[in-house]
Amino acid sequence: MRVDAINHVSQLYQSTKVKSVGKTKKSSYQDAYEISQSAKDYQVAKNAIAESSDVREDRVAEMKEALASGTYNVSSQEIAEKMISNYYDISI
């Protein structure tokens, strides 16, 4: 067995020196974002809806007054039309 061959093989398995990497130049480019006009409009509408009440108090007061006075009349024809239109809207 040759000793010089063992030295040569051991040199192959030694870790190589890591070369230091120089500093990279700083980029002058910065990330930026822009919100579209439709997104801004959506945000305004969303805030307006969040601030508004779910119940229309003026309409509720009118209905209460009509019920109390007995002047609230419901057309059976209108009820039937609404029921049929809802049925067909759902099943289609």
Secondary structure, 3 states (H helix, E strand, C coil): CCHHHHHHHHHHHCCCCCCCCCCCCCCCCCCCCCCCHHHHHHHHHHHHHHHCCCCCHHHHHHHHHHHHHCCCCCCHHHHHHHHHHHHHHHHC
